[in-house]
Amino acid sequence: MGDRTQSRPVSPDSPPPPPAGGRAANDRLMRLATYASVSVAGTLIVVKFAAWVLTDSVSLLSTLIDSLLDAAASLVNLFAVRHALAPPDREHRFGHGKAEPLAALGQSTFIAGSALFLVIEAGQRLYEPQPVQRGEVGIGVMVFAIVVTFALTRFQAHVVRRTGSVAIRADSLHYVGDLLVNAAVIVALVLSAQLGWIYADPLFGIAIAAYILRTAWIIARGAMDMLMDRELPDAERERIKQIVLAHREVTALHDLRTRVSGPRIFIQVHIEMDGDMSLYRAHEIADTVEAALRAAYPDAEVIIHQDPAGLEQVPAQFA
């Protein structure tokens, strides 16, 4: 069996302190984040549509399209997070956490589609360039969009730190990209409307589309990692090993397996102890180790198998 660890950590017996907040508070934060993103997207759609009508800017159109898709993706997120937070039931004993990466995967599709549409629109404007009208209106709208979007991303970053939600993280990545997009649009509008560089608008539109495609790939890759049950990062796995081995009567561990499903972490591990101890004592030790892991990873699903120390060295016919 692989992933055998025998060296003891230097840390004391007590596990690292648990993160602040509880499951109910984190669930509430995730719901608030979905409501906030839908509200921001709706507001920006209204103001960007008005600005695009007044300016006829393809860069501004690109951000309007992005906000329309933001709204669609955020609505998907809202329902997906609500479903993911539902407790396990008879048909879904491991919960509904994978609704989150499914929503994130859908978001990446929306985002990639918007980028391709933008490339087509910018290509047409390169072929038939047109001057931007009333650029100051577009600049004002972009400044407003940056302020509102920045506030949203700060809140989302707080929620991701507290909950680890992949759906909120995907939404946040998209809005962080929007901040750069909005700044690029301001530059394009200044170059086009103030300096008369008519090709700046469609060229910036194409550059924005490339960035949006990159964002879509990052979101899709993270969602696929969760859907395919990818292991936790090495640093987190090492932390889990240290917590397990911090118990004085655990001599080694092996077959550590981890995965994430929405807001929940699943941890499975074999621990090795003195083969002469009673089953009752082995059960007590496993319960203590499980409690330490739950303290470090609240609401984690922990499965611990107890083995006599050195069992792996025994030939199969004597095991």
LUMGUTI-967565 format. One line per 8 residues: their letters; for each residue x, y, z of N, C-alpha, C, O. Coordinates in steps of 0.02 Angstrom, whole numbers, plus 50000, padded with zeros to 5 digits. Atoms other than C-alpha are relative to their C-alpha. Example, Ala and Ser with C-alpha at 12.3 -4.5 7.8 and 13.67 -1.06 7.14 Angstrom:
BEGIN
as> 50045 49941 50000 50615 49775 50390 50045 50060 50000 50097 50059 50033; 49958 49941 49997 50684 49947 50357 49961 50055 50037 49986 50110 50045 $
END
This chain:
BEGIN
mgdrtqsr> 50042 49940 50000 50000 50000 50000 50044 50062 50000 50098 50062 50028; 49960 49940 50007 50060 50175 49961 49986 50052 50053 49942 50044 50095; 50010 49941 49958 50074 50340 50052 50010 49985 50074 49974 50009 50117; 49985 50018 49931 50150 50265 50209 50043 50053 50032 50093 50074 50003; 49963 49948 49965 50211 50393 50336 50013 49976 50071 49968 49955 50106; 49983 50024 49934 50305 50348 50494 50031 50054 50044 50029 50047 50105; 49966 49950 49960 50399 50504 50550 49949 50043 50037 49897 50062 50009; 50045 49959 49960 50318 50603 50691 50014 50074 49990 50072 50094 49981 $
pvspdspp> 49989 49928 50005 50292 50791 50677 50028 50028 50065 50023 49997 50118; 49974 49967 49940 50374 50911 50797 49945 50035 50038 49954 50052 50096; 50054 49962 49970 50207 50995 50833 49972 49964 50061 49979 49903 50065; 50030 50032 49942 50117 50962 50999 49940 49959 49982 49919 49957 49924; 50056 50045 50013 49973 50842 51019 49938 50035 49975 49898 50006 49938; 50062 49966 50019 49840 50974 50994 50002 50019 49926 50055 50040 49902; 50002 49983 50071 49784 51003 50812 49998 50075 49991 49987 50112 50039; 50004 49928 50014 49789 51174 50728 49931 50026 50017 49882 49988 50013 $
pppaggra> 50065 49973 49982 49649 51290 50782 49953 50000 49942 49975 50011 49885; 50048 50000 50055 49489 51278 50680 49988 50070 49974 49996 50118 50011; 50016 49934 50027 49442 51420 50563 49938 50028 50034 49896 49992 50059; 50056 49967 49967 49320 51547 50629 49935 49985 49964 49934 49973 49903; 50066 50010 50030 49134 51522 50601 49980 49927 50000 50021 49883 50010; 50027 50067 50003 49024 51370 50586 49966 49987 49934 49966 50029 49889; 50032 50020 50063 48930 51277 50452 49942 50046 49982 49936 50066 49924; 50058 49957 50015 48772 51382 50467 50021 50069 49977 49993 50097 49930 $
andrlmrl> 49976 49934 50020 48869 51545 50457 50031 49999 49931 50020 50045 49891; 49969 50006 50066 48968 51485 50306 49947 49991 49946 49953 50020 49891; 50055 50009 50048 48809 51428 50218 49966 50067 49985 49950 50082 49928; 50032 49935 50009 48733 51599 50247 50044 50046 49958 50019 50083 49915; 49954 49959 50039 48889 51684 50178 49997 49981 49926 49998 50025 49882; 50002 50022 50069 48882 51578 50020 49937 50023 49965 49939 50045 49907; 50063 49976 50030 48700 51622 49990 50003 50075 49988 49982 50099 49935; 49995 49927 50009 48735 51808 50018 50045 50017 49941 50031 50064 49904 $
atyasvsv> 49955 49988 50057 48878 51798 49892 49964 49991 49934 49975 50029 49887; 50037 50011 50062 48762 51727 49759 49950 50056 49988 49941 50078 49931; 50047 49945 50008 48631 51861 49792 50036 50064 49979 50012 50102 49936; 49962 49939 50016 48764 51998 49784 50023 49999 49927 50019 50051 49894; 49975 50002 50069 48835 51938 49617 49943 50010 49951 49953 50043 49900; 50058 49990 50044 48662 51929 49537 49980 50073 49999 49965 50101 49946; 50020 49930 49995 48621 52104 49599 50049 50045 49962 50029 50091 49926; 49950 49959 50034 48785 52178 49536 49995 49991 49925 49998 50039 49887 $
agtlivvk> 50005 50012 50072 48769 52094 49366 49939 50035 49970 49943 50064 49917; 50061 49967 50024 48590 52159 49346 50008 50075 49995 49987 50106 49946; 49989 49928 50001 48641 52336 49391 50045 50021 49943 50032 50070 49908; 49952 49982 50053 48788 52337 49271 49970 49990 49930 49988 50027 49884; 50032 50009 50065 48682 52269 49128 49961 50063 49981 49965 50086 49924; 50041 49940 50015 48566 52420 49141 50044 50059 49981 50031 50091 49930; 49960 49940 50014 48701 52553 49148 50044 49990 49938 50056 50038 49901; 49957 50011 50059 48813 52471 49016 49959 50000 49935 49984 50023 49884 $
faawvltd> 50042 49998 50060 48668 52449 48895 49987 50073 49979 49990 50090 49920; 50012 49929 50015 48628 52634 48908 50062 50032 49972 50058 50071 49924; 49938 49970 50024 48811 52680 48884 50017 49975 49930 50042 50013 49889; 49985 50027 50067 48831 52564 48733 49956 50033 49947 49980 50049 49893; 50045 49967 50047 48678 52641 48649 50026 50070 49983 50020 50093 49926; 49977 49931 50010 48754 52814 48673 50068 50003 49964 50082 50051 49928; 49932 49996 50027 48933 52771 48621 50013 49957 49938 50056 49974 49898; 49989 50048 50054 48920 52626 48497 50071 49972 50001 50101 49961 49948 $
svsllstl> 49932 50026 49992 49086 52562 48566 49999 49924 50003 49960 49895 50041; 49997 50073 49998 49131 52380 48531 50032 49976 50065 50015 49922 50090; 49971 50018 49935 49238 52377 48689 49946 50002 50054 49943 49958 50097; 50055 49996 49951 49088 52434 48789 49949 49945 49989 49922 49917 50036; 50044 50057 50015 48981 52306 48699 50028 49936 50030 49990 49893 50054; 49970 50061 49973 49105 52174 48754 49986 49993 50075 49973 49938 50099; 50014 50004 49928 49080 52219 48937 49925 49990 50013 49906 49958 50062; 50072 50012 49993 48891 52224 48913 49984 49925 49991 49946 49897 50029 $
idslldaa> 50009 50072 50010 48896 52047 48842 50025 49960 50060 49993 49913 50083; 49971 50034 49942 49008 51995 48985 49953 50005 50060 49945 49957 50097; 50046 49991 49944 48884 52067 49111 49936 49959 49991 49909 49933 50040; 50058 50043 50013 48739 51976 49027 50016 49928 50019 49975 49893 50049; 49980 50068 49983 48834 51814 49044 50015 49993 50074 50003 49941 50104; 49991 50000 49927 48883 51862 49221 49934 49986 50035 49930 49947 50082; 50065 50008 49969 48700 51874 49263 49975 49928 49992 49949 49899 50040; 50022 50069 50011 48660 51706 49184 50040 49951 50043 50011 49907 50075 $
aslvnlfa> 49957 50044 49960 48809 51622 49268 49985 50007 50074 49985 49958 50111; 50013 49988 49929 48770 51702 49435 49933 49969 50021 49926 49945 50077; 50064 50033 49985 48590 51640 49426 50009 49924 50005 49981 49892 50049; 49985 50072 49995 48654 51465 49390 50035 49985 50066 50019 49936 50099; 49964 50008 49936 48772 51486 49538 49952 50001 50059 49959 49961 50105; 50047 49993 49944 48630 51541 49651 49963 49934 50012 49959 49911 50069; 50038 50063 49992 48529 51383 49618 50046 49942 50016 50028 49897 50053; 49953 50056 49988 48683 51270 49617 50023 50001 50072 50026 49948 50104 $
vrhalapp> 49977 49996 49931 48746 51334 49785 49944 49980 50047 49955 49945 50097; 50057 50019 49958 48572 51317 49860 49992 49924 50000 49978 49895 50052; 50006 50073 50004 48566 51137 49798 50059 49965 50034 50050 49915 50068; 49940 50031 49970 48745 51100 49854 49997 50002 50076 50024 49957 50109; 50004 49993 49927 48705 51159 50031 49946 49956 50030 49941 49950 50091; 50051 50045 49974 48559 51038 50045 50033 49941 50035 50083 49916 50010; 49969 50056 49963 48597 50901 50173 49994 49935 49961 49951 49929 49917; 50006 50065 50033 48627 50721 50116 49931 49970 50009 49898 49981 50060 $
drehrfgh> 50064 50033 49995 48471 50621 50080 50009 49926 49981 50065 49903 49971; 49995 50072 50011 48430 50440 50045 50031 49983 49933 50066 49933 49927; 49973 50013 50067 48476 50452 49860 50070 50029 49991 50106 50010 49945; 49935 49967 50006 48631 50561 49889 50033 49999 50069 50034 50050 50103; 49972 50008 49933 48719 50495 50044 50062 50042 50011 50077 50059 50069; 49941 49957 49994 48876 50598 50008 49984 50073 49990 50030 50114 49983; 50020 49931 50008 48777 50758 49990 49993 50020 49927 49995 49978 49882; 50012 49973 50067 48750 50871 49839 50055 50048 49979 50044 50091 49937 $
gkaeplaa> 49947 49952 50010 48918 50960 49837 50022 50008 49928 50046 50062 49909; 49975 49995 50069 48959 50921 49656 49955 50043 49956 49970 50053 49897; 50038 49951 50037 48821 51038 49602 50042 50063 49989 50033 50098 49939; 49957 49940 50007 48952 51175 49630 50047 49996 49940 50046 50041 49898; 49956 50003 50060 49084 51115 49504 49961 49994 49935 49985 50017 49883; 50041 50002 50061 48945 51077 49380 49980 50071 49980 49980 50088 49921; 50017 49931 50015 48890 51258 49395 50060 50038 49974 50055 50078 49927; 49939 49966 50023 49070 51317 49376 50017 49980 49929 50040 50021 49889 $
lgqstfia> 49987 50023 50068 49089 51210 49220 49952 50035 49951 49972 50054 49896; 50047 49963 50041 48931 51290 49151 50021 50072 49991 50014 50101 49937; 49975 49931 50005 49004 51461 49191 50055 50006 49948 50056 50053 49908; 49945 49996 50047 49160 51423 49092 49975 49997 49928 50004 50028 49883; 50030 50004 50068 49052 51378 48941 49970 50067 49981 49980 50090 49924; 50028 49934 50012 48957 51542 48955 50056 50050 49983 50051 50088 49934; 49946 49952 50009 49120 51639 48969 50035 49990 49933 50050 50039 49898; 49966 50013 50064 49203 51553 48821 49956 50022 49941 49981 50049 49892 $
gsalflvi> 50046 49979 50053 49048 51585 48714 50000 50076 49991 49998 50100 49935; 49999 49927 50005 49051 51770 48756 50065 50024 49968 50064 50073 49930; 49936 49981 50030 49235 51780 48708 49999 49990 49924 50024 50033 49887; 50003 50013 50072 49204 51701 48538 49956 50051 49964 49972 50074 49910; 50044 49949 50029 49059 51819 48504 50036 50067 49994 50028 50103 49945; 49964 49937 49999 49169 51965 48550 50053 50003 49946 50062 50055 49914; 49949 50003 50054 49307 51910 48430 49967 50014 49933 49995 50050 49891; 50036 49990 50064 49180 51905 48288 49981 50074 49992 49991 50103 49939 $
eagqrlye> 50022 49930 50003 49112 52078 48331 50060 50046 49989 50056 50093 49950; 49940 49958 50008 49287 52153 48348 50030 49993 49931 50055 50041 49903; 49974 50010 50068 49341 52075 48183 49961 50040 49949 49991 50069 49903; 50040 49959 50045 49196 52158 48094 50017 50074 50006 50019 50110 49956; 49984 49929 49990 49241 52325 48173 50070 50017 49973 50083 50074 49953; 49934 49988 50030 49422 52305 48117 49994 50008 49924 50029 50048 49894; 50010 49997 50072 49360 52278 47939 49965 50065 49980 49980 50094 49928; 50036 49938 50012 49242 52427 47950 50004 50043 50062 49955 50047 50100 $
pqpvqrge> 49991 49961 49939 49311 52543 48085 49951 50059 50004 49935 50090 49954; 50045 49944 49988 49194 52671 48162 50023 50038 50061 50046 50007 50109; 49978 49961 49942 49233 52814 48281 49952 49990 50059 49892 49978 50050; 50040 50006 49939 49172 52802 48461 49967 50068 50015 50000 50120 50010; 50037 49939 49986 49038 52929 48507 49991 50007 50076 49981 49958 50112; 50012 49984 49930 49020 53016 48677 50039 49953 50047 50012 49920 50091; 49957 50044 49962 49167 52923 48750 50000 50014 50075 50011 49969 50115; 50000 49983 49929 49153 53018 48915 49946 49963 50038 49953 49947 50097 $
vgigvmvf> 50054 50038 49968 48989 52928 48951 50024 49929 50015 50015 49903 50070; 49974 50068 49990 49071 52759 48926 50052 49997 50055 50053 49950 50094; 49948 49999 49949 49219 52807 49035 49968 50005 50070 49989 49970 50116; 50034 49994 49935 49103 52862 49176 49967 49935 50022 49970 49916 50080; 50032 50064 49984 49007 52698 49166 50052 49948 50021 50040 49909 50067; 49948 50048 49983 49168 52598 49170 50029 50012 50070 50044 49965 50106; 49976 49983 49933 49228 52690 49325 49950 49974 50052 49969 49945 50102; 50052 50026 49955 49062 52650 49409 50003 49924 50004 49996 49896 50059 $
aivvtfal> 49997 50073 50001 49077 52468 49355 50060 49974 50040 50055 49923 50075; 49940 50021 49963 49253 52455 49426 49988 50004 50075 50006 49959 50112; 50012 49991 49928 49199 52523 49596 49954 49945 50026 49968 49914 50077; 50049 50050 49978 49048 52407 49609 50030 49930 49998 50021 49890 50044; 49971 50067 50007 49141 52254 49545 50055 49987 50051 50060 49932 50077; 49947 50009 49949 49289 52283 49661 49970 49984 50068 49995 49940 50103; 50033 50014 49936 49173 52288 49811 49975 49928 50002 49981 49893 50052; 50026 50069 50003 49093 52124 49754 50057 49950 50006 50050 49901 50044 $
trfqahvv> 49945 50049 49998 49260 52035 49727 50031 49996 50070 50053 49943 50090; 49973 50002 49932 49320 52085 49901 49955 49957 50045 49979 49918 50085; 50047 50041 49960 49163 52009 49977 50006 49927 49981 50006 49883 50024; 49994 50069 50023 49179 51853 49870 50065 49969 50026 50066 49910 50045; 49937 50026 49975 49362 51833 49921 49994 49980 50073 50021 49930 50095; 50012 50016 49929 49308 51838 50103 49960 49935 50006 49975 49893 50049; 50041 50061 49998 49176 51705 50070 50040 49939 49981 50033 49886 50013; 49959 50057 50022 49299 51592 49978 50049 49980 50055 50059 49921 50067 $
rrtgsvai> 49954 50015 49945 49424 51606 50122 49964 49963 50056 49992 49917 50087; 50038 50031 49945 49288 51557 50246 49972 49932 49981 49969 49887 50024; 50038 50060 50018 49201 51420 50146 50036 49954 49952 50022 49894 49950; 49967 50041 50050 49318 51359 50008 49955 49983 49941 49969 49936 49904; 50048 50015 50053 49170 51363 49886 50031 50008 49931 50055 50062 49914; 49972 49996 50068 49227 51321 49709 49954 50040 49955 49978 50073 49908; 50046 49961 50042 49070 51399 49634 50009 50075 50012 50010 50114 49964; 49988 49929 49985 49097 51565 49724 50069 50020 49974 50077 50077 49950 $
radslhyv> 49933 49984 50026 49282 51557 49677 49997 50010 49924 50029 50056 49898; 50006 49992 50072 49235 51533 49494 49967 50067 49984 49989 50102 49938; 50034 49936 50011 49116 51681 49504 50048 50058 50014 50049 50107 49977; 49953 49947 49982 49250 51785 49589 50054 50008 49948 50073 50065 49931; 49950 49996 50053 49381 51741 49457 49973 50039 49940 50009 50079 49909; 50030 49965 50057 49261 51801 49324 49996 50075 50013 50012 50115 49969; 50007 49929 49985 49229 51966 49412 50068 50035 50007 50074 50094 49991; 49932 49972 49998 49415 51993 49445 50023 50015 49929 50054 50066 49915 $
gdllvnaa> 49986 49987 50070 49437 51974 49258 49963 50061 49974 49990 50099 49934; 50039 49942 50021 49300 52102 49234 50034 50065 50020 50030 50115 49984; 49966 49939 49979 49401 52229 49333 50053 50020 49949 50058 50079 49930; 49949 49985 50051 49544 52216 49208 49968 50018 49934 49992 50063 49898; 50036 49985 50061 49422 52215 49064 49974 50072 50001 49982 50108 49952; 50027 49932 49995 49339 52375 49125 50055 50053 49995 50046 50105 49964; 49944 49953 50006 49507 52460 49146 50025 50005 49928 50041 50059 49904; 49979 49999 50070 49556 52408 48969 49951 50038 49957 49971 50073 49910 $
vivalvls> 50050 49963 50039 49393 52478 48903 50009 50075 50008 50002 50113 49960; 49987 49929 49989 49432 52646 48982 50057 50024 49956 50053 50078 49925; 49942 49982 50043 49600 52649 48893 49978 50002 49927 49996 50049 49891; 50023 50002 50069 49517 52599 48729 49957 50060 49983 49963 50089 49929; 50045 49943 50012 49385 52735 48746 50040 50065 49997 50025 50109 49956; 49958 49940 50002 49517 52867 48783 50037 50004 49934 50039 50057 49902; 49962 50000 50062 49622 52815 48634 49955 50013 49939 49974 50047 49892; 50045 49994 50058 49472 52805 48517 49964 50068 49998 49964 50102 49947 $
aqlgwiya> 50042 49939 49999 49364 52952 48574 50042 50064 50006 50026 50114 49975; 49962 49939 49987 49497 53075 48633 50058 50009 49951 50074 50066 49932; 49941 49995 50043 49646 53034 48521 49987 49980 49928 50030 49988 49884; 50019 50017 50069 49554 52970 48367 50031 49936 49974 50031 49925 49913; 49972 50064 50022 49638 52799 48362 49943 49951 49992 49926 49914 50039; 50062 50038 50009 49489 52709 48286 50011 49925 50004 49964 49888 50018; 49988 50073 49996 49574 52538 48283 50013 49977 50072 50013 49917 50086; 49987 50019 49930 49609 52543 48470 49941 49963 50030 49950 49914 50067 $
dplfgiai> 50060 50030 49971 49429 52498 48512 49993 49926 49983 49987 49885 50029; 50006 50071 50015 49417 52333 48415 50061 49959 50021 50054 49901 50040; 49940 50037 49979 49598 52285 48455 49997 49984 50075 50014 49929 50095; 50008 50014 49929 49565 52303 48641 49944 49948 50011 49948 49908 50057; 50053 50051 49994 49405 52203 48615 50027 49930 49990 50007 49884 50025; 49970 50066 50013 49507 52058 48543 50044 49979 50059 50044 49921 50080; 49957 50016 49942 49633 52069 48686 49958 49979 50060 49976 49933 50096; 50045 50017 49945 49490 52065 48811 49972 49930 49991 49965 49892 50038 $
aayilrta> 50027 50067 50014 49418 51912 48725 50051 49946 50017 50033 49893 50044; 49948 50048 49983 49585 51822 48743 50005 49990 50075 50013 49933 50099; 49997 50005 49927 49587 51861 48929 49939 49962 50027 49945 49922 50073; 50061 50035 49978 49408 51801 48948 50006 49925 49988 49985 49885 50030; 49990 50071 50015 49453 51636 48864 50047 49967 50052 50035 49911 50073; 49955 50026 49949 49597 51613 48986 49963 49990 50066 49973 49939 50100; 50039 50006 49938 49479 51644 49132 49954 49939 49996 49947 49902 50045; 50045 50058 50009 49358 51514 49061 50039 49935 50011 50013 49888 50042 $
wiiargam> 49959 50060 49993 49500 51386 49054 50017 49987 50074 50015 49930 50096; 49983 50008 49929 49551 51418 49236 49939 49973 50038 49947 49929 50080; 50061 50022 49965 49371 51397 49295 49984 49927 49983 49969 49887 50027; 50016 50068 50021 49344 51239 49192 50049 49950 50030 50028 49895 50050; 49950 50046 49972 49506 51160 49253 49987 49987 50073 49991 49930 50096; 50016 50009 49929 49460 51190 49436 49938 49957 50010 49936 49915 50054; 50061 50039 49995 49286 51118 49409 50013 49926 49984 49988 49882 50017; 49985 50069 50018 49354 50963 49323 50041 49965 50054 50031 49906 50066 $
dmlmdrel> 49963 50030 49944 49477 50935 49466 49954 49974 50053 49964 49919 50080; 50046 50022 49948 49333 50926 49587 49956 49942 49976 49944 49895 50013; 50043 50054 50026 49223 50819 49475 50038 49934 49994 50009 49881 50002; 49959 50060 50007 49367 50698 49449 50032 49979 50066 50076 49936 50067; 49977 50018 49933 49400 50689 49638 50075 50006 50007 50108 49961 50032; 49928 49988 49992 49574 50763 49632 50017 50007 50074 49978 50033 50113; 49976 49995 49932 49675 50751 49792 50008 50073 50022 50017 50117 49980; 49984 49934 49973 49696 50901 49907 50073 50017 49985 50113 49972 49972 $
pdaereri> 49931 49981 50011 49857 51001 49882 50047 49965 50049 50026 49945 50103; 49951 50035 49958 50016 50924 49953 50006 50031 50070 50014 49995 50119; 49994 49967 49935 50023 51054 50092 49944 49979 50046 49955 49969 50106; 50057 50021 49958 49849 51006 50153 50006 49927 50019 49990 49908 50076; 49990 50071 49984 49889 50820 50143 50053 49993 50055 50046 49951 50100; 49948 50002 49948 50046 50851 50247 49971 50022 50067 49988 49994 50119; 50032 49977 49938 49942 50946 50375 49957 49945 50030 49958 49935 50090; 50041 50056 49976 49822 50799 50387 50043 49947 50032 50027 49920 50084 $
kqivlahr> 49954 50050 49972 49967 50680 50414 50026 50021 50068 50030 49979 50114; 49974 49976 49936 50036 50788 50554 49947 49996 50054 49962 49979 50112; 50054 50004 49951 49867 50795 50640 49991 49928 50023 49983 49914 50083; 50009 50070 49983 49849 50606 50632 50057 49975 50044 50046 49943 50095; 49942 50026 49965 50026 50569 50691 50014 50037 50066 50056 50016 50105; 49992 49964 49937 50012 50697 50832 49976 49959 50059 49997 49971 50116; 50022 50044 49946 49922 50563 50934 50057 49952 50017 50085 49920 49973; 49941 50038 49979 50055 50473 51036 49995 49926 49987 50046 49891 49982 $
evtalhdl> 50008 50072 50009 49981 50301 51008 49991 49979 49927 49981 49920 49912; 50001 50015 50072 49974 50313 50818 50073 49998 49977 50107 50049 49978; 49930 50008 50019 50139 50244 50755 50014 50016 49927 50070 50034 49909; 49991 49986 50072 50111 50268 50567 49932 50006 49968 49881 49991 49999; 50062 49998 50039 49980 50298 50434 50016 49982 49929 50073 49988 49906; 49992 50014 50071 49954 50243 50256 49932 50006 49965 49881 50014 49998; 50061 49996 50041 49827 50251 50114 49957 50061 50016 49896 50056 50023; 50037 49938 49990 49780 50432 50145 49968 50020 49934 50002 50027 49883 $
rtrvsgpr> 50037 49980 50060 49645 50481 50020 49956 50060 50017 49922 50060 50068; 50039 49940 49989 49563 50651 50005 49966 50022 49936 49988 50006 49881; 50034 49969 50056 49440 50740 49893 49954 50054 50026 49941 50058 50086; 50044 49945 49982 49326 50891 49892 49936 49993 49959 49938 49978 49899; 50065 50000 50034 49141 50895 49849 49961 50061 50024 49931 50059 50078; 50034 49938 49979 49069 51071 49855 50033 50027 50063 50094 50034 50065; 49971 49973 49938 49092 51140 50031 50029 49948 50046 50056 49965 50099; 49979 50053 49955 49138 50971 50105 50065 49967 49977 50078 49959 49917 $
ifiqvhie> 49938 50037 50012 49306 50882 50119 49990 49929 50024 49962 49918 50078; 50003 50071 49981 49318 50692 50123 50071 49975 50012 50115 49984 49970; 49934 50025 49981 49465 50612 50213 49994 49927 50020 49953 49909 50063; 49996 50071 49981 49503 50426 50221 50072 49983 50014 50117 50003 49976; 49931 50015 49982 49657 50357 50307 50002 49936 50042 49956 49922 50081; 49986 50058 49958 49727 50197 50384 50052 50021 50052 50103 50049 50035; 49952 49985 49947 49813 50220 50553 50025 49935 50031 49988 49887 50037; 49969 50060 49971 49933 50095 50632 50013 50012 50074 50038 50064 50095 $
mdgdmsly> 49992 49997 49927 49938 50059 50819 50027 49934 50025 50032 49885 49988; 49976 50061 49969 50005 49930 50939 49950 49944 49989 49891 49950 50007; 50045 50055 50015 49933 49764 50885 49973 49964 50061 49925 49926 50055; 50023 50034 49939 49913 49705 51065 49947 50039 50038 49919 50014 50087; 50051 49962 49963 49795 49844 51120 49930 49973 49985 49919 49939 49935; 50069 50025 50008 49610 49808 51140 49965 50036 49944 49983 50092 49925; 50041 49969 50052 49484 49843 51004 49967 50063 50026 49961 50113 49990; 50033 49942 49970 49397 49962 51123 50048 50060 50001 50029 50116 49984 $
raheiadt> 49951 49945 49997 49558 50065 51147 50015 50025 49929 50022 50086 49919; 49987 49979 50069 49592 50066 50960 49943 50044 49974 49955 50093 49938; 50058 49960 50021 49416 50133 50932 50003 50069 50032 49987 50119 50000; 49994 49935 49966 49445 50270 51061 50051 50044 49966 50040 50104 49956; 49947 49961 50033 49606 50323 50975 49975 50026 49933 49986 50085 49916; 50026 49979 50065 49521 50328 50805 49951 50057 50008 49950 50103 49968; 50048 49946 49988 49382 50436 50877 50036 50065 50017 50014 50119 49996; 49962 49940 49982 49510 50556 50950 50033 50031 49939 50031 50092 49930 $
veaalraa> 49969 49975 50062 49603 50570 50785 49947 50032 49955 49959 50084 49925; 50054 49973 50042 49438 50597 50693 49978 50068 50026 49966 50114 49987; 50020 49936 49972 49391 50737 50814 50052 50054 49985 50035 50111 49972; 49947 49952 50016 49561 50820 50785 49996 50023 49927 50005 50081 49912; 50007 49982 50071 49536 50813 50597 49939 50044 49988 49941 50091 49949; 50060 49959 50007 49360 50883 50613 50010 50071 50028 49980 50119 50004; 49985 49934 49972 49427 51025 50720 50038 50043 49950 50027 50103 49944; 49962 49963 50050 49548 51072 50582 49961 50010 49936 49970 50060 49901 $
ypdaevii> 50041 49997 50061 49424 51038 50441 49926 49991 50020 49900 49935 50015; 50069 50006 49975 49249 51076 50508 49954 49969 49947 49958 49984 49888; 50050 50033 50042 49109 50968 50437 50031 49953 49948 49997 49933 49901; 49970 50048 50046 49234 50855 50348 49971 49931 50013 49952 49914 50069; 50021 50070 49993 49181 50675 50315 50064 49959 50009 50105 49955 49962; 49938 50035 49983 49316 50570 50399 49987 49926 50010 49943 49907 50049; 50005 50073 49991 49337 50381 50384 50070 49975 50018 50118 49986 49981; 49936 50024 49976 49477 50299 50484 49997 49924 50009 49951 49898 50040 $
hqdpagle> 49994 50073 49992 49529 50116 50472 50060 49986 50045 50114 50015 50035; 49946 50015 49953 49634 50043 50614 50036 49935 49980 50004 49884 49966; 49959 50058 50016 49778 49924 50576 50052 49988 50055 50075 50036 50086; 49943 50014 49955 49905 49835 50689 50064 50025 49969 50075 50018 49908; 49937 49975 50026 50076 49915 50672 50040 49944 49968 50045 49889 49995; 49958 50048 50034 50188 49826 50548 49963 49948 49959 49994 49903 49931; 50038 50050 50037 50047 49729 50466 50021 49997 49927 50019 49943 49897; 49982 49999 50070 50105 49784 50294 50062 49958 49985 50072 49936 49928 $
qvpaqfa> 49940 50039 50011 50271 49693 50319 49987 49924 50003 50030 49884 49984; 50016 50070 49993 50183 49527 50353 49982 49973 49931 49942 50004 49896; 50018 50029 50065 50174 49413 50198 49925 49991 49995 49891 49979 50045; 50072 50002 50010 50001 49407 50121 49968 49937 50029 49912 49940 50055; 50032 50062 49976 49972 49225 50170 49994 49997 50076 49956 49956 50102; 50005 49999 49927 49998 49269 50354 49961 50061 50025 49951 50069 50086; 50032 49938 49979 49905 49436 50354 49929 49987 50025 49894 50033 50044 $
END
